[in-house]
């Protein structure tokens, strides 16, 4: 009986700790004993928190020796110059010598940004945690190194508008649509930093956006219905270099429609993504709202055009003023209502097109290049 009681108390304590963690919205992603808000290397175990150059990023995730904010061949040259020495910065794993263990660790970091860290006092708090919640001028990127990983964020405070355990993503539980406890919701990056989507063929990205737009808008304009199954299947079978690219482009398309044609589009696609075969999917009925239909269509046309020919979105989206006399009250998922609302929306689309068409890094096989250099 004593053993049973002790076990029950332990279970209760665990449940209370978990509930408390959820309430505070803090995670220890790498399970090293430091929660993400107090971890100088949030994605890689480093229980010693070793940071020899004092830049608030632990050595295990900081091979940016030259300080250019990208781990590349310039940094590998530094590592090679200090091979078999006791250089503290190049000794990533802290075993006292720069050796093949550090080269192996370097390979896992190659062509990524150093970090992320949750302890840099100069690091501004994120202002978004999922693409539909981003403020104008920032966006959530996906990484590191995996198209379907949204775990590269270092929240130093409660997520703005965050709701722990909820959301919708490729890696969410497809049975419930809920986030798994070890998933963080993204890192805010400037649109100008580009993205991994920029490694894809831009015209193909534009085509996918156009199809997704039709897949969501067509049934909505016709009186509501699930995402068009034929069109969605068409875009999901498109071949891209990266995994899950079609689904993620669907998210961005839904965000654009949420801004111009109404908030429900975000949840509309989110539910479809997590439960594509659910017969009771939510619907968006715009049959009696010609303004929103036109605004949505012109926004998608503007995004597609901007992807193919930068500078063309403005001319297309300006037509929203004619279609929607109340345009100043629109776009509020990303912009403030008022006389600058349309300009803000156009800028958002221009930024998104740049983000989707600009590579964040060179398209190389980092491991092969790195190992080849090490052998030479």
C-alpha positions as CSV (number, residue, x, y, z in Angstrom):
1,X,0.0,0.0,0.0
2,X,2.9,2.4,0.8
3,X,4.4,1.7,-2.6
4,X,1.1,2.4,-4.3
5,X,0.6,5.6,-2.4
6,X,4.1,6.8,-3.2
7,X,3.6,6.0,-6.8
8,X,0.3,7.9,-6.9
9,X,1.9,10.9,-5.2
10,X,4.7,10.9,-7.8
11,X,2.2,10.7,-10.6
12,X,0.3,13.6,-9.1
13,X,3.5,15.7,-8.7
14,X,4.3,15.0,-12.4
15,X,0.9,16.1,-13.5
16,X,1.1,19.3,-11.5
17,X,4.5,20.1,-12.8
18,X,3.3,19.5,-16.4
19,X,0.2,21.6,-15.9
20,X,2.4,24.4,-14.4
21,X,4.8,24.2,-17.4
22,X,1.9,24.4,-19.8
23,X,0.4,27.3,-18.1
24,X,3.7,29.2,-18.3
25,X,4.3,28.0,-21.9
26,X,7.9,27.1,-21.3
27,X,9.6,24.1,-22.7
28,X,13.0,22.4,-22.4
29,X,13.2,21.4,-26.1
30,X,16.6,19.7,-25.8
31,X,15.9,18.2,-22.4
32,X,19.2,19.5,-20.9
33,X,17.7,20.9,-17.8
34,X,17.5,24.5,-19.0
35,X,14.1,25.7,-20.2
36,X,14.1,27.4,-23.6
37,X,13.9,30.8,-22.1
38,X,17.1,30.2,-20.1
39,X,19.0,28.0,-22.5
40,X,21.9,29.4,-24.6
41,X,21.5,26.5,-27.0
42,X,17.8,25.6,-27.1
43,X,17.9,22.7,-29.6
44,X,21.0,20.8,-28.7
45,X,21.8,19.3,-25.3
46,X,24.5,21.3,-23.5
47,X,24.0,21.0,-19.8
48,X,27.3,22.8,-19.2
49,X,26.0,25.9,-21.1
50,X,29.6,26.4,-22.2
51,X,29.9,29.8,-24.1
52,X,33.6,30.6,-24.5
53,X,33.2,33.7,-26.7
54,X,30.6,35.2,-24.5
55,X,28.0,35.8,-27.3
56,X,25.1,34.2,-25.3
57,X,25.2,31.2,-27.6
58,X,26.5,27.9,-26.4
59,X,29.5,26.4,-28.2
60,X,27.5,23.3,-29.2
61,X,25.3,25.4,-31.5
62,X,27.8,28.2,-32.3
63,X,30.3,27.5,-35.0
64,X,30.1,31.0,-36.4
65,X,33.7,31.9,-35.7
66,X,33.9,34.9,-38.0
67,X,30.6,36.5,-36.8
68,X,28.8,36.7,-40.1
69,X,25.7,35.1,-38.7
70,X,26.0,32.0,-40.9
71,X,28.0,28.8,-40.4
72,X,29.8,28.3,-43.6
73,X,33.2,27.5,-45.2
74,X,34.8,30.6,-43.7
75,X,34.1,29.1,-40.3
76,X,35.3,25.6,-41.5
77,X,38.6,27.2,-42.4
78,X,39.0,28.5,-38.9
79,X,38.2,25.1,-37.5
80,X,40.8,23.5,-39.8
81,X,43.4,26.1,-38.8
82,X,42.9,25.1,-35.1
83,X,42.6,21.4,-35.6
84,X,44.2,19.3,-32.9
85,X,44.7,22.4,-30.7
86,X,43.0,23.4,-27.5
87,X,41.4,26.5,-29.0
88,X,38.3,27.0,-26.7
89,X,36.0,28.5,-29.4
90,X,36.7,25.8,-32.0
91,X,36.3,23.1,-29.3
92,X,32.5,22.8,-29.8
93,X,31.9,19.7,-27.7
94,X,34.2,20.9,-24.8
95,X,36.4,17.8,-24.6
96,X,39.6,19.9,-24.5
97,X,40.8,19.3,-28.1
98,X,39.6,20.4,-31.5
99,X,39.2,17.0,-33.2
100,X,36.9,15.0,-35.5
101,X,34.2,15.2,-32.8
102,X,34.0,18.9,-33.4
103,X,34.1,18.4,-37.2
104,X,31.1,16.1,-36.8
105,X,29.2,18.7,-34.8
106,X,30.2,21.4,-37.3
107,X,28.6,19.3,-40.0
108,X,25.3,19.3,-38.2
109,X,25.4,23.1,-38.0
110,X,26.7,23.8,-41.5
111,X,24.8,26.5,-43.4
112,X,22.6,27.4,-40.5
113,X,22.5,30.4,-38.3
114,X,24.2,30.0,-34.9
115,X,22.0,29.3,-32.0
116,X,19.1,29.8,-31.3
117,X,19.5,31.1,-27.8
118,X,17.1,32.1,-25.2
119,X,19.4,34.2,-23.0
120,X,20.7,37.0,-25.3
121,X,19.5,40.3,-23.7
122,X,19.7,42.0,-27.1
123,X,17.4,39.4,-28.7
124,X,14.0,41.0,-29.1
125,X,11.0,38.8,-28.1
126,X,9.3,37.1,-31.0
127,X,6.1,38.9,-32.1
128,X,4.6,35.8,-33.7
129,X,4.5,32.1,-33.4
130,X,2.6,30.9,-36.4
131,X,2.3,32.4,-39.9
132,X,-1.2,33.6,-39.4
133,X,-0.2,35.5,-36.2
134,X,2.8,37.4,-37.5
135,X,2.9,41.1,-37.3
136,X,3.7,43.1,-40.4
137,X,7.3,42.9,-41.3
138,X,8.1,39.6,-39.6
139,X,7.4,36.0,-40.5
140,X,7.9,32.5,-39.1
141,X,10.5,30.5,-40.8
142,X,10.9,26.7,-40.6
143,X,14.1,25.0,-39.6
144,X,16.7,24.0,-38.8
145,X,17.4,21.9,-41.8
146,X,14.1,20.2,-42.0
147,X,11.1,21.4,-43.9
148,X,8.7,20.0,-41.4
149,X,10.3,21.2,-38.2
150,X,8.9,24.2,-36.4
151,X,11.1,23.9,-33.3
152,X,13.6,26.7,-33.8
153,X,12.3,29.3,-31.5
154,X,13.6,30.5,-28.2
155,X,10.8,32.2,-26.3
156,X,12.1,34.3,-23.4
157,X,8.5,35.1,-22.3
158,X,5.0,33.8,-22.8
159,X,4.2,33.6,-26.5
160,X,2.1,36.6,-27.7
161,X,-1.4,35.2,-27.9
162,X,0.0,31.8,-27.4
163,X,-2.2,28.9,-26.5
164,X,0.0,26.0,-25.3
165,X,-0.8,22.7,-26.9
166,X,-2.9,24.1,-29.8
167,X,-2.1,24.9,-33.3
168,X,-1.9,23.0,-36.6
169,X,1.2,21.8,-38.3
170,X,2.7,19.0,-40.4
171,X,4.2,17.6,-37.2
172,X,1.0,18.0,-35.1
173,X,-0.9,15.0,-34.0
174,X,-3.0,14.2,-37.0
175,X,-5.6,12.6,-34.8
176,X,-6.2,15.6,-32.6
177,X,-4.6,18.5,-34.4
178,X,-2.7,19.4,-31.2
179,X,0.9,20.3,-30.9
180,X,3.2,17.7,-29.3
181,X,4.8,19.0,-26.1
182,X,8.3,19.3,-27.5
183,X,7.3,21.4,-30.5
184,X,7.9,25.1,-30.4
185,X,5.9,27.2,-32.9
186,X,8.6,28.9,-35.0
187,X,11.1,31.7,-35.1
188,X,10.4,35.1,-36.3
189,X,12.6,36.2,-39.1
190,X,12.6,39.2,-41.3
191,X,11.1,38.7,-44.7
192,X,14.3,40.0,-46.2
193,X,16.2,37.0,-44.8
194,X,14.7,34.8,-47.5
195,X,13.7,31.2,-46.9
196,X,14.3,27.6,-48.0
197,X,11.4,28.1,-50.4
198,X,13.8,30.2,-52.5
199,X,15.6,27.0,-53.4
200,X,12.5,25.8,-55.3
201,X,11.5,26.9,-58.8
202,X,9.7,30.2,-58.3
203,X,7.2,29.6,-61.1
204,X,6.3,26.3,-59.5
205,X,5.9,28.0,-56.1
206,X,3.6,30.5,-57.8
207,X,1.6,27.8,-59.5
208,X,1.1,26.0,-56.2
209,X,-0.1,29.2,-54.5
210,X,-2.5,29.8,-57.4
211,X,-4.0,26.3,-57.2
212,X,-4.3,26.5,-53.4
213,X,-6.1,29.9,-53.8
214,X,-8.6,28.3,-56.1
215,X,-9.0,25.3,-53.9
216,X,-10.0,27.5,-51.0
217,X,-11.8,30.3,-52.8
218,X,-13.9,28.4,-55.3
219,X,-16.0,26.5,-52.8
220,X,-16.2,29.5,-50.6
221,X,-17.6,31.7,-53.4
222,X,-20.0,29.0,-54.4
223,X,-21.7,28.9,-51.0
224,X,-19.1,27.1,-48.8
225,X,-17.7,23.6,-48.7
226,X,-14.5,21.8,-47.9
227,X,-11.3,22.6,-49.6
228,X,-11.7,21.5,-53.2
229,X,-10.4,17.8,-53.2
230,X,-9.4,17.7,-56.9
231,X,-7.4,20.9,-56.8
232,X,-5.8,20.1,-53.5
233,X,-4.8,16.7,-54.7
234,X,-3.3,18.4,-57.8
235,X,-1.1,20.7,-55.8
236,X,-0.2,18.0,-53.2
237,X,1.2,15.8,-55.9
238,X,3.5,18.5,-57.3
239,X,7.2,17.6,-57.0
240,X,9.4,19.9,-55.0
241,X,13.0,19.6,-53.7
242,X,11.9,19.8,-50.1
243,X,9.5,17.7,-48.2
244,X,6.0,19.0,-47.2
245,X,6.5,22.2,-49.4
246,X,3.0,21.9,-50.9
247,X,1.3,21.9,-47.5
248,X,3.4,24.8,-46.2
249,X,2.6,26.9,-49.3
250,X,-1.0,26.2,-48.5
251,X,-0.5,27.8,-45.1
252,X,0.9,30.9,-46.6
253,X,-2.0,31.0,-49.2
254,X,-4.5,30.6,-46.4
255,X,-2.8,33.5,-44.5
256,X,-3.1,35.7,-47.5
257,X,-6.8,34.9,-47.8
258,X,-7.3,35.3,-44.0
259,X,-6.0,38.9,-44.4
260,X,-8.1,39.8,-47.5
261,X,-11.1,37.6,-47.5
262,X,-11.7,37.0,-43.8
263,X,-10.2,35.4,-40.7
264,X,-11.8,31.9,-41.1
265,X,-9.5,31.0,-43.9
266,X,-6.6,30.3,-41.6
267,X,-8.6,27.8,-39.5
268,X,-10.2,26.5,-42.7
269,X,-6.9,25.3,-44.1
270,X,-5.5,24.4,-40.7
271,X,-8.3,21.9,-40.2
272,X,-7.9,20.5,-43.7
273,X,-4.1,20.1,-43.1
274,X,-4.6,18.1,-39.9
275,X,-7.8,16.2,-40.9
276,X,-7.9,16.0,-44.7
277,X,-10.4,13.1,-44.7
278,X,-12.7,14.5,-42.0
279,X,-16.2,14.7,-43.6
280,X,-17.2,17.5,-41.3
281,X,-14.7,20.1,-42.3
282,X,-15.4,23.8,-41.6
283,X,-16.6,25.9,-44.4
284,X,-16.3,29.6,-45.4
285,X,-19.4,30.9,-47.2
286,X,-18.8,34.0,-49.2
287,X,-21.6,33.5,-51.7
288,X,-23.3,36.8,-50.5
289,X,-20.1,38.8,-50.1
290,X,-18.8,39.7,-53.5
291,X,-16.3,42.2,-52.0
292,X,-14.5,39.5,-50.0
293,X,-14.5,37.1,-52.9
294,X,-12.9,39.7,-55.2
295,X,-10.5,40.8,-52.5
296,X,-9.4,37.2,-52.0
297,X,-9.0,36.5,-55.7
298,X,-7.1,39.8,-56.3
299,X,-4.8,39.1,-53.4
300,X,-3.9,35.6,-54.7
301,X,-3.5,37.0,-58.2
302,X,-1.2,39.7,-56.7
303,X,0.9,37.2,-54.9
304,X,1.3,35.0,-57.9
305,X,2.1,38.0,-60.1
306,X,4.6,39.3,-57.6
307,X,6.4,35.9,-57.5
308,X,6.7,35.9,-61.2
309,X,7.4,39.6,-61.7
310,X,8.3,41.7,-58.7
311,X,6.5,45.0,-58.6
312,X,3.3,43.8,-60.1
313,X,1.2,43.1,-57.0
314,X,0.3,46.7,-56.4
315,X,-1.4,47.3,-59.7
316,X,-3.5,44.1,-59.2
317,X,-4.5,44.6,-55.6
318,X,-5.4,48.3,-56.1
319,X,-8.6,46.9,-57.6
320,X,-9.7,46.0,-54.2
321,X,-10.6,49.7,-53.5
322,X,-13.2,49.6,-56.3
323,X,-14.6,46.2,-55.3
324,X,-14.8,46.9,-51.6
325,X,-15.9,50.4,-50.5
326,X,-15.1,49.5,-46.9
327,X,-11.5,48.4,-47.7
328,X,-10.2,50.6,-44.9
329,X,-11.7,48.2,-42.3
330,X,-10.1,45.1,-44.0
331,X,-6.7,43.3,-43.7
332,X,-6.8,43.5,-39.9
333,X,-5.1,40.1,-39.4
334,X,-1.9,41.8,-40.6
335,X,-2.6,45.5,-40.8
336,X,-4.3,48.3,-38.8
337,X,-7.6,49.5,-40.1
338,X,-7.5,52.9,-41.7
339,X,-6.4,54.8,-44.8
340,X,-3.1,52.9,-45.0
341,X,-4.7,49.4,-44.7
342,X,-4.4,48.6,-48.4
343,X,-0.9,49.8,-48.7
344,X,0.0,47.7,-45.7
345,X,-1.6,44.6,-47.3
346,X,0.2,45.2,-50.6
347,X,3.5,45.5,-48.7
348,X,2.8,42.3,-46.8
349,X,2.2,40.5,-50.1
350,X,5.3,41.9,-51.6
351,X,7.3,40.8,-48.6
352,X,5.8,37.4,-48.7
353,X,6.6,37.0,-52.4
354,X,10.2,38.0,-51.6
355,X,10.4,35.6,-48.7
356,X,9.1,32.7,-50.9
357,X,11.4,33.4,-53.8
358,X,14.7,34.3,-52.2
359,X,17.1,31.6,-51.0
360,X,18.2,31.9,-47.4
361,X,21.4,30.0,-48.2
362,X,23.3,28.4,-51.0
363,X,21.9,25.1,-52.4
364,X,24.6,22.7,-51.6
365,X,24.9,19.4,-49.9
366,X,26.6,20.7,-46.7
367,X,27.7,17.3,-45.3
368,X,29.3,16.1,-48.5
369,X,31.0,19.4,-49.1
370,X,32.2,19.5,-45.5
371,X,33.5,15.9,-45.3
372,X,35.2,16.4,-48.7
373,X,37.0,19.4,-47.4
374,X,38.0,17.6,-44.2
375,X,39.5,14.7,-46.2
376,X,41.4,17.1,-48.5
